């Protein structure tokens, strides 16, 4: 669908218009609350100032959405196919709209408490709850695609922690006999590159997830809920990347503080190890089409790096708060999406 065709569809279907606006708002909040995780360690080690880091994240989020989607759009396809919104077109698009409202409610509440929850998992839970409400049961879920979310959770937790621990141990072994002043200067500069790579992969992962929702809304508006083959238009990539970059530029210091400063104290080389490990995990997941949480990958990588000098170096009370927020996201946001969908279907 071309941009003019999309604008025409918005003018003819007010529920599609509302759903699209809500999706853009969720993308904005994702850039505001989720994208700062990419730059948290670089800011915490003072390798870059918060203002410059936010600008850096905004630019590379934009580039990540644009270029990675052109290269490999399998994450967007996974989000599109994991739920079943077939049936009455009006009820289906109303349910999707309700799911986006549920995601917004969850995201704003998490931001208010400074908890770096995953908008990615909130998105998955919200539209899954809406699909269950629409279909009257778990037939609204495509299990073969949804299982990729479980794989993503394992990658976020196990691979993130393990790669963080492994990369920092490798760096320590390589630099053991080197001058600490020289290596410190190198890693301070290298961390800026690591933060840029993290922001790029955040855009690559999260931008695709929201484009999948956009495409689902358009398909429902056209009465093509069963459509499984699609192409992501350039204008949609640009739109999503601009909005995500705008969200990052607005703020996010509270999340930076929680992830990069409160959980564990890192040196420059440790911050670089964290970014390198997390970037690798995100790239691996994106190429396989597995939707993972940037927040989870980054925070578990930080835990792995922090644990390299002993488990006591990690603020496990902060970790417990984060883990609780992660655990509650799926049932919490899913239930909100379900209830909102029931309400919207009855109203509209």
N, C-alpha and C positions, 0 to 999 in steps of 0.2 A: 504494500500500500504506500502510495506517495504521500508527501506531506499535505498537499491540497486535498487529497481524498480523505486523509485522516481528519483534517479540519472540517470538511463537509460532514463526515460521520459524527463528529462532536456536536455540530449544529442540529443534527437530526435526532440525536439520542442523548437526553440530558443525564441519564444514569451513566452512560459511557463518559460523558464530560466530567461528572462528579468523581467517577472512579479514576480517571486519568489525573485529575487534579490531586486527589488523595495519594495516588502513587508517586507523583512528583514531590508531594510534601514528605512522604516516607523516605524518598531518596535524599531530600534535603536534610532530614533529621539523621539519616544514615551518615551523610557526610559530616554532620555536626558532631554526632556522638560516637560513631564507629571508626571513621577514618583517622581521628587523632591517635588511635592505638599504633598506627604505622610510624608515627614520629615521636612516640612517648620516650623511647630509650635515648634517642639523640638529644632530646631536650633535657632529660634527667642527668646526662653526663656533661651537659653544657657544651656539646659539640656544635650546637646551633641554637640561636635564640628562638623563643616560642613564636614570635611574629614571623621570622624568616621560615621557620619550620612549617607553619600553617600555610604559607604561600607555596612552599615546596610541595606539600601534600596535595594542595588544590590542583596544581599544575600536573603532577604525575598521576593523580586519580583520573583526571581528564584523559591523559594519554593511555592509561591502562584500559579504561572502558573502550576507547576508540580502537586501539590497535589489536588488543587481545581478542575482541569480539570479531574483528575482521579475519583474524588468524584461526580462531577456534571458538565456536559458539555453542559447544555442547552443554555448558552449565545452564545457559538460557533454555535449551531444549529440555533438560532434566526438570527444571521448575515448571515448564509448560505442560509436561506430560505426567507429572506426579499426582495430579488431581483430576477428577472427572466432573466437569460442569455441564455435561450434556443434559438435555431435557428442554423444558420451557425456557426460551431465550431470555425473557424478561426476568424470570425468577433467578436464572443463573447469573446474569450480570448484576442483579441486586445483591445476591449472595457474595459475589466477588467484591463489590463495593463495601459491603459490611465487613468483610475480612480485612480490608485496608483500614477501616475505622478502628477495628480491634488492635491492629498492629500499632497504629498511632497512639492509642491509649496506653499500651504497654511501653512504648518507646519513651514517651514523655514522662511517665512515672519513673522509669529507670534513670533517665537523665536528671530528674529532680533530686534523686538520692545519690547522684554521682556514681552509679553502678554501671560498669562497662558491659552491659548485656549485649547479646548479638542480635542486631536487626535482621540478619540473615535467617536465624532460627525463628525469630518472631514472625518473619514473612512466611516461612514454611508452615509454622504452627497455625497462623491466622488463616491462610487460604485453605489449609487442610480442615480446620474446624468448620469453615464456611461450606466446603464441599460435602462434608459429612452431614451438615444440616440440610443442604439442598437435596441430597440423595436419600436421606432418611436412614443412614447407616454407613458402615465402613466401606461399602461399595464405591463411595466417593473418592477412595484412595487407591492409587495404582501402586501396589506393593512392590513390583519389580523396579520401579523408579524411586519409590520412597526409601527403599533399603539403602540407597546411595547416601541418604542423610546419616544413617547409622555408620556407614563406612567413614563419612566425614567426621563424625564425632570421635571415632577411633584415631583418625589421622590428627585431628585437632589436639587430642590429649596425649596419646602414646608417641606418635612420630614427632609432634612439636617438642615435647619434653626431651625425648631421646636425642633428637638432632641438635637441640640447644646444648645439651650436656656434651655430646660428641664433638661439635664444632669448637666449643670453648676449650676443651681438653687438647684438641689438635693445635689450636693457636698457641696455647701455653707451651706445648712441646716444641713447636717451631721457634718460638721467640724466647725460649728459656735463657739463652746466653747472650741475648741482644741488649743493647743499651735501652733502658726503660724510657728515657727522655725522648729518644728518637722514635721508638715504637708508639709512645703516647701521642706524639704529633701525627704520626701516620694514621693511627686508628681514629683520631679525632676527625681527620678529613675523610677517612674511609666510612665513618659512620653517617656522614651526610649522604654519601652514595647509597649506603644501606637503607637509610630512611626513604630515599627516593624510590629505590627498588620495592620496598614494602608498600609505599603508597601506590605505585604502579600496579602491583598485584592485588591490592585491595580494590582498586577500580576494576581490574579484570574479573575478579570474583563477584563482587557485590553489584557492579553495574549490570552484569549479565542476568543476575537473578531478577532484578526489577524490570529489565526489558522482557523477560519471559512473561511477567504479569501483564505488561502493556500489550503484548501480542495476544495473550489469552483474552483480555478485554475486547480487543478489536475483533477477534474471531467470534466471540459471543455476540457482539453487536451485529455482525454479519450473518449470524445463524450458522456458523461453521465450527461449533464446539468440538466436533470430531476430527478436525483437521490436524494432521500430524507432521506435515512437511511445510516449512516456512523459511523465509529469508529475513534477516534483520536489516531494515533500511538504514542507510547512513545517517539520515536526519534524526532517527531515534537514538542512535549511538551518540551523536553530538548533543542532543537534548539532555539525555541522562547524565552524560559526563559533565556538562556545564552546571546542571543543578547540583550534582554531588560535589563538584569543586566549590560551588558557592556556599554549600553547607559547611564545608571544611573551613572556608575563610571566615565564617561568622564567629566560630568559637570552638570550644572543646578543651580548654585548659583544665577543667575539672577532671575529665577522663584521663588526660595526660598525667596529672598528678597521681591519680589512683594506680594506674598501671606502671608508669615509669619511675615514680618516686617513692610511693608508700610501700609497695610489695617487696622490693629488694633494692639494695643500693648497688649500682653497677659502675665499673670503671669503663673507660673508652673501649678497650678491646672486648670486654664482655658485652657491651651494647652492640658492637659490630657483629659479634658472634650470634647474638639474638636475632638481629635483622637478617643475617645471612641464612640462618637455619629456618626462620619463619618464611622468608621469601622462597626458599627451595620447596618447602611443604606446600605453599600456595600454588606454585607453578606446577608441581606434580599433580595436585588435585584438579587444577584447571584443565590440564591436558587430558585427564581421564574423564572429565565431565562430572566430577564429584563436587557438590556444593558444600563448602566448609566455611566455618566462621573465622574471619580474620582476627577477631577478638580472642577466640579460643587458641588459635595457633600462636599468636603473639604472646599471650600471657603464659601458656604452657612452655614456650621456648624460654621465656624469662625465668620461669621456675627451674628449668633444666640448667640454665647457665648459673643461676644463683646457687643451686645445689652442688655445683662442682667443687666448692670450698666447704661443703658441709650443709646438711639440711637445716641447721639452725640459722643460716644466713637468710633464709626465706621467711617473710612474715606470713606464717600459716593462718593467722587469724584473718588477714586480708584474703588469702586464698580460699578460705572457707566461705567467706561472704560472696566471692565471685562464683564459686562452685554452686552455692545455693541459688544464686540468681540464674545460672545456666540451667540447673535442674528444673526450676520453676517455670522457665520460659515456655517450654513445650505445652505442658498442661494448662498453664495460666493463659497464655495468648491463644491457645487452641480453644479453650472454653469461651473466652471473650468473643473470638471469631464466630464460634457456633451460635452463641446467644444473639449476637448482633445480626447474623444471617437470618435466623428465625424471625427476628423483629422486622428486618428490612423486607423479607419475602412477604410477610403479612401486610406491611404498610404499602409497598409498591406493587 
